[in-house]
Amino acid sequence: MSVTLIHNPASIDFDLPGAHHYQLAFPLDGTWGYSIVPLTVINGLRSGQPPGVAVFGGTHGNEYEGQIAVKRLCGDLDAAAMSGRVILMPQLSESACRAGQRISPEDGVNMNRAFPGSPRGALSYRIAHFVKTLVFPQVKIVVDLHAGGHEANFPLCTSLHPVADPSQYAEMIAAASLFDPPFVYVYSRQMASGLLTDEAEDEGKIAIGGEFGFGGGASPRGILHAYEGVRNLLKKYGLLEGAITPIDPARGSPPRIIAAPDLRDYVPCPRDCIWEPVLQPGEDVRAGDLIGRLHDFDDHTSPAVEIRAHKDGVIAALYFGAVCRKGLTLFVVAEDITDRI
């Protein structure tokens, strides 16, 4: 496959039939060079005008399942067998991906806090501005594939925010379910701003994320759900032919819909400590159940501080590392709302 180096992203012809692979050269701020961001645009050669789809990996550089799944899609999707448009960016924050870090070492910016971006901002803001102004107008569906990295351990899930428009919300739930995860997680938008999916939601798009691994690894199960989930999505919206297929047929049940829209359910660590979880993400809990213990080794004879669930629900996230500092989110308890959808 030939790859074209592009110095002016505004020059890309998003209507060009077939599959086209680009490297976008965004000038660096601190040295004489570029961050080379990969981009593939596929315009199907079959008749039909289904809605466009954009899929992103590598929004955080140490989350690899999405990077791998999107890279595979760049090579595997065949324009001759497709209708409509797919835009694929496997390493959105290329500099963070190259460094294996959550944030870009070039500007110290978390790409998932950089939206809507700025044409005259630092590197990450300029890439976000490209996505906002040139990619989003081409598509209706936006998928941002994540993993917990070194921040949190999630159960395998797709994710979305609660939105005011009931039809948009229902379609987002349905789209997220196509990845066939054990959980679809509706999470708080109050925790942070500037997310890629925030921007897409505000434009009325069907915007979903997902957590397909943790710990800086490359989960085979997570990659499978990310890759086949995107293919199911393309089938659902008519870009690919074929039946939607279960990705985890052994489970035999649809995803559970869980929700934690309230910040009170994102419990911060009360002190610097060594964190000992005793449960796993995805486990059901009752109010008062032991979730983990905090240890202080300044006095190794001191009793551990027991951390207990504040409500009934499902463990939607646990802090990943053993060393945890005061203020970081230690755990999240979500409610099962499957029967309310």
Buried (B, 14 or more C-beta within 10 A) or exposed (E): EEEEEBEEBEEBEBEEEEBBBBBBBBEBEEEEEBBBBBBBBBBBBBEEEBBBBBBBBBBBBBBBBBBBBBBBBBEEBEBEEBBBBBBBBBBBBBBBBBBEBBBBBBBEBBBBBBBBBEEEBBBBBBBBBBBBBBBBEBBBBBBBBBBBBBBBBBBBBBBBBEBEEEEBBEBBBBBBBBBBBBBBBBBBBEEEEBBBBBBBBEBEBBBBBBBBBBBBBBBEBBBBBBBBBBBBBBBBBBBBEEEBEEBBEEEEEEBBBBBBBEEEBBBEBEEBBBBEBEBEBBEBBEEEBEBBBBBBEEEEEEEEEEBEBBBBBBBBBBBBBEEBEEEBBBBBBBBBBBEEE
